[in-house]
Each structure stands twice: as structure tokens, then as C-alpha cells.
Amino acid sequence: MSALGIVAAVLGVIKTMGSITGPPEVLGALVRTFLGVFVAYGFLALIANTVSMAYETEGKCYLCMKAGILAYLQDYAPAVCIEFACRALLSDVRPNFYEGDEAVFALPAVGA
């Protein structure tokens, strides 16, 4: 989509520059072309990047759950399952080993 926008902008500039001695309405097309490129890359690209990062963050949560469940199904110890799950998280939200260990020991015993 971006490449198509750039091609259209360049073609618009070439066409407008060919008739630079024309009336002001023709030069208005050049201004609209530059404004369109500025809005597309200045604002819409930033919004798309923000949405993409939010989608990636949510996807990491599901990958974390998947890794923990698969490790549990392969009969790993609970602490190891937590480590497998934490590997799928982003580094800014990933707990260290000791935080995971404390969380496991804080859980109530089974059948209690």
C-alpha cells in the first residue's frame, strides 16, 4: 500500500511540474499530493505501528500460555513449566526465576 502511494505521489508531482506555468488550481494538486504523503507517513504509519505493537503484545500472552501448557503436558516440573512460559514473554514484563519460584510456593497445596 505504501509503495502504491509513493508511485502515485511521484506521478502526480511529475504531471504537475510539467504544467508549472498553468493556473493556480494545477499547483494546488501538487500541494494536495505532498499533503497526502505527509498525512500517510506522518500520522497513519504511526497509528498502524501502534496497533501492530498492541497486537504483538497480546499474541505474546497467548504464546506464554501455550508454552506453559505444552511443558506441563510433557511432565516437566511446575517451576520448569513457568520458565518455558516466561521465555515467550517480552523482556519488560518477564519475571525472573526467583519471582516465579516465590509464586509457585505461595500457591495453596493441592487438596487443601
Phi and psi restraints in degrees (range 20) as a CNS / XPLOR table:
assign (resid 1 and name C) (resid 2 and name N)
       (resid 2 and name CA) (resid 2 and name C) 1.0 -65.3 20.0 2
assign (resid 2 and name N) (resid 2 and name CA)
       (resid 2 and name C) (resid 3 and name N) 1.0 -41.7 20.0 2
assign (resid 2 and name C) (resid 3 and name N)
       (resid 3 and name CA) (resid 3 and name C) 1.0 -63.3 20.0 2
assign (resid 3 and name N) (resid 3 and name CA)
       (resid 3 and name C) (resid 4 and name N) 1.0 -39.1 20.0 2
assign (resid 3 and name C) (resid 4 and name N)
       (resid 4 and name CA) (resid 4 and name C) 1.0 -64.7 20.0 2
assign (resid 4 and name N) (resid 4 and name CA)
       (resid 4 and name C) (resid 5 and name N) 1.0 -38.5 20.0 2
assign (resid 4 and name C) (resid 5 and name N)
       (resid 5 and name CA) (resid 5 and name C) 1.0 -64.6 20.0 2
assign (resid 5 and name N) (resid 5 and name CA)
       (resid 5 and name C) (resid 6 and name N) 1.0 -40.2 20.0 2
assign (resid 5 and name C) (resid 6 and name N)
       (resid 6 and name CA) (resid 6 and name C) 1.0 -66.7 20.0 2
assign (resid 6 and name N) (resid 6 and name CA)
       (resid 6 and name C) (resid 7 and name N) 1.0 -42.9 20.0 2
assign (resid 6 and name C) (resid 7 and name N)
       (resid 7 and name CA) (resid 7 and name C) 1.0 -61.7 20.0 2
assign (resid 7 and name N) (resid 7 and name CA)
       (resid 7 and name C) (resid 8 and name N) 1.0 -44.3 20.0 2
assign (resid 7 and name C) (resid 8 and name N)
       (resid 8 and name CA) (resid 8 and name C) 1.0 -63.9 20.0 2
assign (resid 8 and name N) (resid 8 and name CA)
       (resid 8 and name C) (resid 9 and name N) 1.0 -38.8 20.0 2
assign (resid 8 and name C) (resid 9 and name N)
       (resid 9 and name CA) (resid 9 and name C) 1.0 -66.1 20.0 2
assign (resid 9 and name N) (resid 9 and name CA)
       (resid 9 and name C) (resid 10 and name N) 1.0 -43.6 20.0 2
assign (resid 9 and name C) (resid 10 and name N)
       (resid 10 and name CA) (resid 10 and name C) 1.0 -64.6 20.0 2
assign (resid 10 and name N) (resid 10 and name CA)
       (resid 10 and name C) (resid 11 and name N) 1.0 -42.4 20.0 2
assign (resid 10 and name C) (resid 11 and name N)
       (resid 11 and name CA) (resid 11 and name C) 1.0 -63.4 20.0 2
assign (resid 11 and name N) (resid 11 and name CA)
       (resid 11 and name C) (resid 12 and name N) 1.0 -38.4 20.0 2
assign (resid 11 and name C) (resid 12 and name N)
       (resid 12 and name CA) (resid 12 and name C) 1.0 -64.6 20.0 2
assign (resid 12 and name N) (resid 12 and name CA)
       (resid 12 and name C) (resid 13 and name N) 1.0 -40.5 20.0 2
assign (resid 12 and name C) (resid 13 and name N)
       (resid 13 and name CA) (resid 13 and name C) 1.0 -66.1 20.0 2
assign (resid 13 and name N) (resid 13 and name CA)
       (resid 13 and name C) (resid 14 and name N) 1.0 -42.9 20.0 2
assign (resid 13 and name C) (resid 14 and name N)
       (resid 14 and name CA) (resid 14 and name C) 1.0 -62.4 20.0 2
assign (resid 14 and name N) (resid 14 and name CA)
       (resid 14 and name C) (resid 15 and name N) 1.0 -44.8 20.0 2
assign (resid 14 and name C) (resid 15 and name N)
       (resid 15 and name CA) (resid 15 and name C) 1.0 -64.7 20.0 2
assign (resid 15 and name N) (resid 15 and name CA)
       (resid 15 and name C) (resid 16 and name N) 1.0 -41.6 20.0 2
assign (resid 15 and name C) (resid 16 and name N)
       (resid 16 and name CA) (resid 16 and name C) 1.0 -69.2 20.0 2
assign (resid 16 and name N) (resid 16 and name CA)
       (resid 16 and name C) (resid 17 and name N) 1.0 -41.0 20.0 2
assign (resid 16 and name C) (resid 17 and name N)
       (resid 17 and name CA) (resid 17 and name C) 1.0 -66.0 20.0 2
assign (resid 17 and name N) (resid 17 and name CA)
       (resid 17 and name C) (resid 18 and name N) 1.0 -26.3 20.0 2
assign (resid 17 and name C) (resid 18 and name N)
       (resid 18 and name CA) (resid 18 and name C) 1.0 -68.9 20.0 2
assign (resid 18 and name N) (resid 18 and name CA)
       (resid 18 and name C) (resid 19 and name N) 1.0 -24.5 20.0 2
assign (resid 18 and name C) (resid 19 and name N)
       (resid 19 and name CA) (resid 19 and name C) 1.0 -121.8 20.0 2
assign (resid 19 and name N) (resid 19 and name CA)
       (resid 19 and name C) (resid 20 and name N) 1.0 45.2 20.0 2
assign (resid 19 and name C) (resid 20 and name N)
       (resid 20 and name CA) (resid 20 and name C) 1.0 -66.5 20.0 2
assign (resid 20 and name N) (resid 20 and name CA)
       (resid 20 and name C) (resid 21 and name N) 1.0 -24.9 20.0 2
assign (resid 20 and name C) (resid 21 and name N)
       (resid 21 and name CA) (resid 21 and name C) 1.0 -85.3 20.0 2
assign (resid 21 and name N) (resid 21 and name CA)
       (resid 21 and name C) (resid 22 and name N) 1.0 4.6 20.0 2
assign (resid 21 and name C) (resid 22 and name N)
       (resid 22 and name CA) (resid 22 and name C) 1.0 -77.9 20.0 2
assign (resid 22 and name N) (resid 22 and name CA)
       (resid 22 and name C) (resid 23 and name N) 1.0 -170.0 20.0 2
assign (resid 22 and name C) (resid 23 and name N)
       (resid 23 and name CA) (resid 23 and name C) 1.0 -70.0 20.0 2
assign (resid 23 and name N) (resid 23 and name CA)
       (resid 23 and name C) (resid 24 and name N) 1.0 165.1 20.0 2
assign (resid 23 and name C) (resid 24 and name N)
       (resid 24 and name CA) (resid 24 and name C) 1.0 -60.1 20.0 2
assign (resid 24 and name N) (resid 24 and name CA)
       (resid 24 and name C) (resid 25 and name N) 1.0 -24.5 20.0 2
assign (resid 24 and name C) (resid 25 and name N)
       (resid 25 and name CA) (resid 25 and name C) 1.0 -63.5 20.0 2
assign (resid 25 and name N) (resid 25 and name CA)
       (resid 25 and name C) (resid 26 and name N) 1.0 -32.6 20.0 2
assign (resid 25 and name C) (resid 26 and name N)
       (resid 26 and name CA) (resid 26 and name C) 1.0 -69.9 20.0 2
assign (resid 26 and name N) (resid 26 and name CA)
       (resid 26 and name C) (resid 27 and name N) 1.0 -40.2 20.0 2
assign (resid 26 and name C) (resid 27 and name N)
       (resid 27 and name CA) (resid 27 and name C) 1.0 -69.8 20.0 2
assign (resid 27 and name N) (resid 27 and name CA)
       (resid 27 and name C) (resid 28 and name N) 1.0 -25.7 20.0 2
assign (resid 27 and name C) (resid 28 and name N)
       (resid 28 and name CA) (resid 28 and name C) 1.0 -62.6 20.0 2
assign (resid 28 and name N) (resid 28 and name CA)
       (resid 28 and name C) (resid 29 and name N) 1.0 -31.1 20.0 2
assign (resid 28 and name C) (resid 29 and name N)
       (resid 29 and name CA) (resid 29 and name C) 1.0 -64.5 20.0 2
assign (resid 29 and name N) (resid 29 and name CA)
       (resid 29 and name C) (resid 30 and name N) 1.0 -37.3 20.0 2
assign (resid 29 and name C) (resid 30 and name N)
       (resid 30 and name CA) (resid 30 and name C) 1.0 -65.0 20.0 2
assign (resid 30 and name N) (resid 30 and name CA)
       (resid 30 and name C) (resid 31 and name N) 1.0 -43.3 20.0 2
assign (resid 30 and name C) (resid 31 and name N)
       (resid 31 and name CA) (resid 31 and name C) 1.0 -63.5 20.0 2
assign (resid 31 and name N) (resid 31 and name CA)
       (resid 31 and name C) (resid 32 and name N) 1.0 -41.9 20.0 2
assign (resid 31 and name C) (resid 32 and name N)
       (resid 32 and name CA) (resid 32 and name C) 1.0 -63.7 20.0 2
assign (resid 32 and name N) (resid 32 and name CA)
       (resid 32 and name C) (resid 33 and name N) 1.0 -36.9 20.0 2
assign (resid 32 and name C) (resid 33 and name N)
       (resid 33 and name CA) (resid 33 and name C) 1.0 -64.2 20.0 2
assign (resid 33 and name N) (resid 33 and name CA)
       (resid 33 and name C) (resid 34 and name N) 1.0 -47.4 20.0 2
assign (resid 33 and name C) (resid 34 and name N)
       (resid 34 and name CA) (resid 34 and name C) 1.0 -65.3 20.0 2
assign (resid 34 and name N) (resid 34 and name CA)
       (resid 34 and name C) (resid 35 and name N) 1.0 -37.5 20.0 2
assign (resid 34 and name C) (resid 35 and name N)
       (resid 35 and name CA) (resid 35 and name C) 1.0 -64.2 20.0 2
assign (resid 35 and name N) (resid 35 and name CA)
       (resid 35 and name C) (resid 36 and name N) 1.0 -40.5 20.0 2
assign (resid 35 and name C) (resid 36 and name N)
       (resid 36 and name CA) (resid 36 and name C) 1.0 -62.9 20.0 2
assign (resid 36 and name N) (resid 36 and name CA)
       (resid 36 and name C) (resid 37 and name N) 1.0 -42.2 20.0 2
assign (resid 36 and name C) (resid 37 and name N)
       (resid 37 and name CA) (resid 37 and name C) 1.0 -65.3 20.0 2
assign (resid 37 and name N) (resid 37 and name CA)
       (resid 37 and name C) (resid 38 and name N) 1.0 -41.9 20.0 2
assign (resid 37 and name C) (resid 38 and name N)
       (resid 38 and name CA) (resid 38 and name C) 1.0 -62.9 20.0 2
assign (resid 38 and name N) (resid 38 and name CA)
       (resid 38 and name C) (resid 39 and name N) 1.0 -44.5 20.0 2
assign (resid 38 and name C) (resid 39 and name N)
       (resid 39 and name CA) (resid 39 and name C) 1.0 -65.8 20.0 2
assign (resid 39 and name N) (resid 39 and name CA)
       (resid 39 and name C) (resid 40 and name N) 1.0 -41.2 20.0 2
assign (resid 39 and name C) (resid 40 and name N)
       (resid 40 and name CA) (resid 40 and name C) 1.0 -64.4 20.0 2
assign (resid 40 and name N) (resid 40 and name CA)
       (resid 40 and name C) (resid 41 and name N) 1.0 -45.5 20.0 2
assign (resid 40 and name C) (resid 41 and name N)
       (resid 41 and name CA) (resid 41 and name C) 1.0 -91.0 20.0 2
assign (resid 41 and name N) (resid 41 and name CA)
       (resid 41 and name C) (resid 42 and name N) 1.0 -25.8 20.0 2
assign (resid 41 and name C) (resid 42 and name N)
       (resid 42 and name CA) (resid 42 and name C) 1.0 -82.3 20.0 2
assign (resid 42 and name N) (resid 42 and name CA)
       (resid 42 and name C) (resid 43 and name N) 1.0 -32.8 20.0 2
assign (resid 42 and name C) (resid 43 and name N)
       (resid 43 and name CA) (resid 43 and name C) 1.0 -119.5 20.0 2
assign (resid 43 and name N) (resid 43 and name CA)
       (resid 43 and name C) (resid 44 and name N) 1.0 -52.4 20.0 2
assign (resid 43 and name C) (resid 44 and name N)
       (resid 44 and name CA) (resid 44 and name C) 1.0 -66.2 20.0 2
assign (resid 44 and name N) (resid 44 and name CA)
       (resid 44 and name C) (resid 45 and name N) 1.0 -35.5 20.0 2
assign (resid 44 and name C) (resid 45 and name N)
       (resid 45 and name CA) (resid 45 and name C) 1.0 -65.6 20.0 2
assign (resid 45 and name N) (resid 45 and name CA)
       (resid 45 and name C) (resid 46 and name N) 1.0 -37.5 20.0 2
assign (resid 45 and name C) (resid 46 and name N)
       (resid 46 and name CA) (resid 46 and name C) 1.0 -67.1 20.0 2
assign (resid 46 and name N) (resid 46 and name CA)
       (resid 46 and name C) (resid 47 and name N) 1.0 -40.6 20.0 2
assign (resid 46 and name C) (resid 47 and name N)
       (resid 47 and name CA) (resid 47 and name C) 1.0 -64.8 20.0 2
assign (resid 47 and name N) (resid 47 and name CA)
       (resid 47 and name C) (resid 48 and name N) 1.0 -43.1 20.0 2
assign (resid 47 and name C) (resid 48 and name N)
       (resid 48 and name CA) (resid 48 and name C) 1.0 -63.0 20.0 2
assign (resid 48 and name N) (resid 48 and name CA)
       (resid 48 and name C) (resid 49 and name N) 1.0 -38.5 20.0 2
assign (resid 48 and name C) (resid 49 and name N)
       (resid 49 and name CA) (resid 49 and name C) 1.0 -66.1 20.0 2
assign (resid 49 and name N) (resid 49 and name CA)
       (resid 49 and name C) (resid 50 and name N) 1.0 -40.3 20.0 2
assign (resid 49 and name C) (resid 50 and name N)
       (resid 50 and name CA) (resid 50 and name C) 1.0 -64.4 20.0 2
assign (resid 50 and name N) (resid 50 and name CA)
       (resid 50 and name C) (resid 51 and name N) 1.0 -43.9 20.0 2
assign (resid 50 and name C) (resid 51 and name N)
       (resid 51 and name CA) (resid 51 and name C) 1.0 -63.9 20.0 2
assign (resid 51 and name N) (resid 51 and name CA)
       (resid 51 and name C) (resid 52 and name N) 1.0 -39.8 20.0 2
assign (resid 51 and name C) (resid 52 and name N)
       (resid 52 and name CA) (resid 52 and name C) 1.0 -63.3 20.0 2
assign (resid 52 and name N) (resid 52 and name CA)
       (resid 52 and name C) (resid 53 and name N) 1.0 -41.5 20.0 2
assign (resid 52 and name C) (resid 53 and name N)
       (resid 53 and name CA) (resid 53 and name C) 1.0 -66.5 20.0 2
assign (resid 53 and name N) (resid 53 and name CA)
       (resid 53 and name C) (resid 54 and name N) 1.0 -38.9 20.0 2
assign (resid 53 and name C) (resid 54 and name N)
       (resid 54 and name CA) (resid 54 and name C) 1.0 -64.1 20.0 2
assign (resid 54 and name N) (resid 54 and name CA)
       (resid 54 and name C) (resid 55 and name N) 1.0 -41.1 20.0 2
assign (resid 54 and name C) (resid 55 and name N)
       (resid 55 and name CA) (resid 55 and name C) 1.0 -64.1 20.0 2
assign (resid 55 and name N) (resid 55 and name CA)
       (resid 55 and name C) (resid 56 and name N) 1.0 -41.4 20.0 2
assign (resid 55 and name C) (resid 56 and name N)
       (resid 56 and name CA) (resid 56 and name C) 1.0 -65.3 20.0 2
assign (resid 56 and name N) (resid 56 and name CA)
       (resid 56 and name C) (resid 57 and name N) 1.0 -39.8 20.0 2
assign (resid 56 and name C) (resid 57 and name N)
       (resid 57 and name CA) (resid 57 and name C) 1.0 -64.4 20.0 2
assign (resid 57 and name N) (resid 57 and name CA)
       (resid 57 and name C) (resid 58 and name N) 1.0 -43.2 20.0 2
assign (resid 57 and name C) (resid 58 and name N)
       (resid 58 and name CA) (resid 58 and name C) 1.0 -65.2 20.0 2
assign (resid 58 and name N) (resid 58 and name CA)
       (resid 58 and name C) (resid 59 and name N) 1.0 -38.4 20.0 2
assign (resid 58 and name C) (resid 59 and name N)
       (resid 59 and name CA) (resid 59 and name C) 1.0 -64.0 20.0 2
assign (resid 59 and name N) (resid 59 and name CA)
       (resid 59 and name C) (resid 60 and name N) 1.0 -33.5 20.0 2
assign (resid 59 and name C) (resid 60 and name N)
       (resid 60 and name CA) (resid 60 and name C) 1.0 -64.4 20.0 2
assign (resid 60 and name N) (resid 60 and name CA)
       (resid 60 and name C) (resid 61 and name N) 1.0 -34.3 20.0 2
assign (resid 60 and name C) (resid 61 and name N)
       (resid 61 and name CA) (resid 61 and name C) 1.0 -63.0 20.0 2
assign (resid 61 and name N) (resid 61 and name CA)
       (resid 61 and name C) (resid 62 and name N) 1.0 -42.5 20.0 2
assign (resid 61 and name C) (resid 62 and name N)
       (resid 62 and name CA) (resid 62 and name C) 1.0 -67.9 20.0 2
assign (resid 62 and name N) (resid 62 and name CA)
       (resid 62 and name C) (resid 63 and name N) 1.0 -37.9 20.0 2
assign (resid 62 and name C) (resid 63 and name N)
       (resid 63 and name CA) (resid 63 and name C) 1.0 -64.8 20.0 2
assign (resid 63 and name N) (resid 63 and name CA)
       (resid 63 and name C) (resid 64 and name N) 1.0 -35.0 20.0 2
assign (resid 63 and name C) (resid 64 and name N)
       (resid 64 and name CA) (resid 64 and name C) 1.0 -62.8 20.0 2
assign (resid 64 and name N) (resid 64 and name CA)
       (resid 64 and name C) (resid 65 and name N) 1.0 -47.7 20.0 2
assign (resid 64 and name C) (resid 65 and name N)
       (resid 65 and name CA) (resid 65 and name C) 1.0 -62.7 20.0 2
assign (resid 65 and name N) (resid 65 and name CA)
       (resid 65 and name C) (resid 66 and name N) 1.0 -41.5 20.0 2
assign (resid 65 and name C) (resid 66 and name N)
       (resid 66 and name CA) (resid 66 and name C) 1.0 -61.8 20.0 2
assign (resid 66 and name N) (resid 66 and name CA)
       (resid 66 and name C) (resid 67 and name N) 1.0 -44.7 20.0 2
assign (resid 66 and name C) (resid 67 and name N)
       (resid 67 and name CA) (resid 67 and name C) 1.0 -64.3 20.0 2
assign (resid 67 and name N) (resid 67 and name CA)
       (resid 67 and name C) (resid 68 and name N) 1.0 -40.5 20.0 2
assign (resid 67 and name C) (resid 68 and name N)
       (resid 68 and name CA) (resid 68 and name C) 1.0 -65.3 20.0 2
assign (resid 68 and name N) (resid 68 and name CA)
       (resid 68 and name C) (resid 69 and name N) 1.0 -42.4 20.0 2
assign (resid 68 and name C) (resid 69 and name N)
       (resid 69 and name CA) (resid 69 and name C) 1.0 -67.0 20.0 2
assign (resid 69 and name N) (resid 69 and name CA)
       (resid 69 and name C) (resid 70 and name N) 1.0 -42.9 20.0 2
assign (resid 69 and name C) (resid 70 and name N)
       (resid 70 and name CA) (resid 70 and name C) 1.0 -64.2 20.0 2
assign (resid 70 and name N) (resid 70 and name CA)
       (resid 70 and name C) (resid 71 and name N) 1.0 -37.7 20.0 2
assign (resid 70 and name C) (resid 71 and name N)
       (resid 71 and name CA) (resid 71 and name C) 1.0 -66.2 20.0 2
assign (resid 71 and name N) (resid 71 and name CA)
       (resid 71 and name C) (resid 72 and name N) 1.0 -39.0 20.0 2
assign (resid 71 and name C) (resid 72 and name N)
       (resid 72 and name CA) (resid 72 and name C) 1.0 -64.7 20.0 2
assign (resid 72 and name N) (resid 72 and name CA)
       (resid 72 and name C) (resid 73 and name N) 1.0 -40.4 20.0 2
assign (resid 72 and name C) (resid 73 and name N)
       (resid 73 and name CA) (resid 73 and name C) 1.0 -67.4 20.0 2
assign (resid 73 and name N) (resid 73 and name CA)
       (resid 73 and name C) (resid 74 and name N) 1.0 -20.9 20.0 2
assign (resid 73 and name C) (resid 74 and name N)
       (resid 74 and name CA) (resid 74 and name C) 1.0 -93.1 20.0 2
assign (resid 74 and name N) (resid 74 and name CA)
       (resid 74 and name C) (resid 75 and name N) 1.0 14.6 20.0 2
assign (resid 74 and name C) (resid 75 and name N)
       (resid 75 and name CA) (resid 75 and name C) 1.0 62.4 20.0 2
assign (resid 75 and name N) (resid 75 and name CA)
       (resid 75 and name C) (resid 76 and name N) 1.0 38.2 20.0 2
assign (resid 75 and name C) (resid 76 and name N)
       (resid 76 and name CA) (resid 76 and name C) 1.0 -81.5 20.0 2
assign (resid 76 and name N) (resid 76 and name CA)
       (resid 76 and name C) (resid 77 and name N) 1.0 159.1 20.0 2
assign (resid 76 and name C) (resid 77 and name N)
       (resid 77 and name CA) (resid 77 and name C) 1.0 -66.0 20.0 2
assign (resid 77 and name N) (resid 77 and name CA)
       (resid 77 and name C) (resid 78 and name N) 1.0 153.3 20.0 2
assign (resid 77 and name C) (resid 78 and name N)
       (resid 78 and name CA) (resid 78 and name C) 1.0 -55.9 20.0 2
assign (resid 78 and name N) (resid 78 and name CA)
       (resid 78 and name C) (resid 79 and name N) 1.0 -39.8 20.0 2
assign (resid 78 and name C) (resid 79 and name N)
       (resid 79 and name CA) (resid 79 and name C) 1.0 -65.0 20.0 2
assign (resid 79 and name N) (resid 79 and name CA)
       (resid 79 and name C) (resid 80 and name N) 1.0 -36.4 20.0 2
assign (resid 79 and name C) (resid 80 and name N)
       (resid 80 and name CA) (resid 80 and name C) 1.0 -71.5 20.0 2
assign (resid 80 and name N) (resid 80 and name CA)
       (resid 80 and name C) (resid 81 and name N) 1.0 -37.3 20.0 2
assign (resid 80 and name C) (resid 81 and name N)
       (resid 81 and name CA) (resid 81 and name C) 1.0 -60.5 20.0 2
assign (resid 81 and name N) (resid 81 and name CA)
       (resid 81 and name C) (resid 82 and name N) 1.0 -41.3 20.0 2
assign (resid 81 and name C) (resid 82 and name N)
       (resid 82 and name CA) (resid 82 and name C) 1.0 -64.1 20.0 2
assign (resid 82 and name N) (resid 82 and name CA)
       (resid 82 and name C) (resid 83 and name N) 1.0 -40.0 20.0 2
assign (resid 82 and name C) (resid 83 and name N)
       (resid 83 and name CA) (resid 83 and name C) 1.0 -63.7 20.0 2
assign (resid 83 and name N) (resid 83 and name CA)
       (resid 83 and name C) (resid 84 and name N) 1.0 -41.7 20.0 2
assign (resid 83 and name C) (resid 84 and name N)
       (resid 84 and name CA) (resid 84 and name C) 1.0 -61.3 20.0 2
assign (resid 84 and name N) (resid 84 and name CA)
       (resid 84 and name C) (resid 85 and name N) 1.0 -42.8 20.0 2
assign (resid 84 and name C) (resid 85 and name N)
       (resid 85 and name CA) (resid 85 and name C) 1.0 -66.0 20.0 2
assign (resid 85 and name N) (resid 85 and name CA)
       (resid 85 and name C) (resid 86 and name N) 1.0 -40.9 20.0 2
assign (resid 85 and name C) (resid 86 and name N)
       (resid 86 and name CA) (resid 86 and name C) 1.0 -68.2 20.0 2
assign (resid 86 and name N) (resid 86 and name CA)
       (resid 86 and name C) (resid 87 and name N) 1.0 -26.4 20.0 2
assign (resid 86 and name C) (resid 87 and name N)
       (resid 87 and name CA) (resid 87 and name C) 1.0 -62.1 20.0 2
assign (resid 87 and name N) (resid 87 and name CA)
       (resid 87 and name C) (resid 88 and name N) 1.0 -27.0 20.0 2
assign (resid 87 and name C) (resid 88 and name N)
       (resid 88 and name CA) (resid 88 and name C) 1.0 -80.6 20.0 2
assign (resid 88 and name N) (resid 88 and name CA)
       (resid 88 and name C) (resid 89 and name N) 1.0 -12.8 20.0 2
assign (resid 88 and name C) (resid 89 and name N)
       (resid 89 and name CA) (resid 89 and name C) 1.0 -82.3 20.0 2
assign (resid 89 and name N) (resid 89 and name CA)
       (resid 89 and name C) (resid 90 and name N) 1.0 158.8 20.0 2
assign (resid 89 and name C) (resid 90 and name N)
       (resid 90 and name CA) (resid 90 and name C) 1.0 -69.7 20.0 2
assign (resid 90 and name N) (resid 90 and name CA)
       (resid 90 and name C) (resid 91 and name N) 1.0 151.8 20.0 2
assign (resid 90 and name C) (resid 91 and name N)
       (resid 91 and name CA) (resid 91 and name C) 1.0 -64.6 20.0 2
assign (resid 91 and name N) (resid 91 and name CA)
       (resid 91 and name C) (resid 92 and name N) 1.0 -27.0 20.0 2
assign (resid 91 and name C) (resid 92 and name N)
       (resid 92 and name CA) (resid 92 and name C) 1.0 -76.6 20.0 2
assign (resid 92 and name N) (resid 92 and name CA)
       (resid 92 and name C) (resid 93 and name N) 1.0 -15.4 20.0 2
assign (resid 92 and name C) (resid 93 and name N)
       (resid 93 and name CA) (resid 93 and name C) 1.0 -116.9 20.0 2
assign (resid 93 and name N) (resid 93 and name CA)
       (resid 93 and name C) (resid 94 and name N) 1.0 0.5 20.0 2
assign (resid 93 and name C) (resid 94 and name N)
       (resid 94 and name CA) (resid 94 and name C) 1.0 -77.2 20.0 2
assign (resid 94 and name N) (resid 94 and name CA)
       (resid 94 and name C) (resid 95 and name N) 1.0 123.4 20.0 2
assign (resid 94 and name C) (resid 95 and name N)
       (resid 95 and name CA) (resid 95 and name C) 1.0 -75.5 20.0 2
assign (resid 95 and name N) (resid 95 and name CA)
       (resid 95 and name C) (resid 96 and name N) 1.0 154.3 20.0 2
assign (resid 95 and name C) (resid 96 and name N)
       (resid 96 and name CA) (resid 96 and name C) 1.0 -82.5 20.0 2
assign (resid 96 and name N) (resid 96 and name CA)
       (resid 96 and name C) (resid 97 and name N) 1.0 177.6 20.0 2
assign (resid 96 and name C) (resid 97 and name N)
       (resid 97 and name CA) (resid 97 and name C) 1.0 -62.2 20.0 2
assign (resid 97 and name N) (resid 97 and name CA)
       (resid 97 and name C) (resid 98 and name N) 1.0 -39.9 20.0 2
assign (resid 97 and name C) (resid 98 and name N)
       (resid 98 and name CA) (resid 98 and name C) 1.0 -69.0 20.0 2
assign (resid 98 and name N) (resid 98 and name CA)
       (resid 98 and name C) (resid 99 and name N) 1.0 -35.7 20.0 2
assign (resid 98 and name C) (resid 99 and name N)
       (resid 99 and name CA) (resid 99 and name C) 1.0 -66.1 20.0 2
assign (resid 99 and name N) (resid 99 and name CA)
       (resid 99 and name C) (resid 100 and name N) 1.0 -39.3 20.0 2
assign (resid 99 and name C) (resid 100 and name N)
       (resid 100 and name CA) (resid 100 and name C) 1.0 -66.9 20.0 2
assign (resid 100 and name N) (resid 100 and name CA)
       (resid 100 and name C) (resid 101 and name N) 1.0 -39.2 20.0 2
assign (resid 100 and name C) (resid 101 and name N)
       (resid 101 and name CA) (resid 101 and name C) 1.0 -64.9 20.0 2
assign (resid 101 and name N) (resid 101 and name CA)
       (resid 101 and name C) (resid 102 and name N) 1.0 -42.9 20.0 2
assign (resid 101 and name C) (resid 102 and name N)
       (resid 102 and name CA) (resid 102 and name C) 1.0 -64.3 20.0 2
assign (resid 102 and name N) (resid 102 and name CA)
       (resid 102 and name C) (resid 103 and name N) 1.0 -37.8 20.0 2
assign (resid 102 and name C) (resid 103 and name N)
       (resid 103 and name CA) (resid 103 and name C) 1.0 -66.3 20.0 2
assign (resid 103 and name N) (resid 103 and name CA)
       (resid 103 and name C) (resid 104 and name N) 1.0 -36.5 20.0 2
assign (resid 103 and name C) (resid 104 and name N)
       (resid 104 and name CA) (resid 104 and name C) 1.0 -67.8 20.0 2
assign (resid 104 and name N) (resid 104 and name CA)
       (resid 104 and name C) (resid 105 and name N) 1.0 -43.2 20.0 2
assign (resid 104 and name C) (resid 105 and name N)
       (resid 105 and name CA) (resid 105 and name C) 1.0 -74.3 20.0 2
assign (resid 105 and name N) (resid 105 and name CA)
       (resid 105 and name C) (resid 106 and name N) 1.0 -18.5 20.0 2
assign (resid 105 and name C) (resid 106 and name N)
       (resid 106 and name CA) (resid 106 and name C) 1.0 -80.4 20.0 2
assign (resid 106 and name N) (resid 106 and name CA)
       (resid 106 and name C) (resid 107 and name N) 1.0 -14.4 20.0 2
assign (resid 106 and name C) (resid 107 and name N)
       (resid 107 and name CA) (resid 107 and name C) 1.0 -69.2 20.0 2
assign (resid 107 and name N) (resid 107 and name CA)
       (resid 107 and name C) (resid 108 and name N) 1.0 146.4 20.0 2
assign (resid 107 and name C) (resid 108 and name N)
       (resid 108 and name CA) (resid 108 and name C) 1.0 -68.8 20.0 2
assign (resid 108 and name N) (resid 108 and name CA)
       (resid 108 and name C) (resid 109 and name N) 1.0 152.7 20.0 2
assign (resid 108 and name C) (resid 109 and name N)
       (resid 109 and name CA) (resid 109 and name C) 1.0 -68.1 20.0 2
assign (resid 109 and name N) (resid 109 and name CA)
       (resid 109 and name C) (resid 110 and name N) 1.0 151.3 20.0 2
assign (resid 109 and name C) (resid 110 and name N)
       (resid 110 and name CA) (resid 110 and name C) 1.0 -68.1 20.0 2
assign (resid 110 and name N) (resid 110 and name CA)
       (resid 110 and name C) (resid 111 and name N) 1.0 130.2 20.0 2
assign (resid 110 and name C) (resid 111 and name N)
       (resid 111 and name CA) (resid 111 and name C) 1.0 86.4 20.0 2
assign (resid 111 and name N) (resid 111 and name CA)
       (resid 111 and name C) (resid 112 and name N) 1.0 3.3 20.0 2
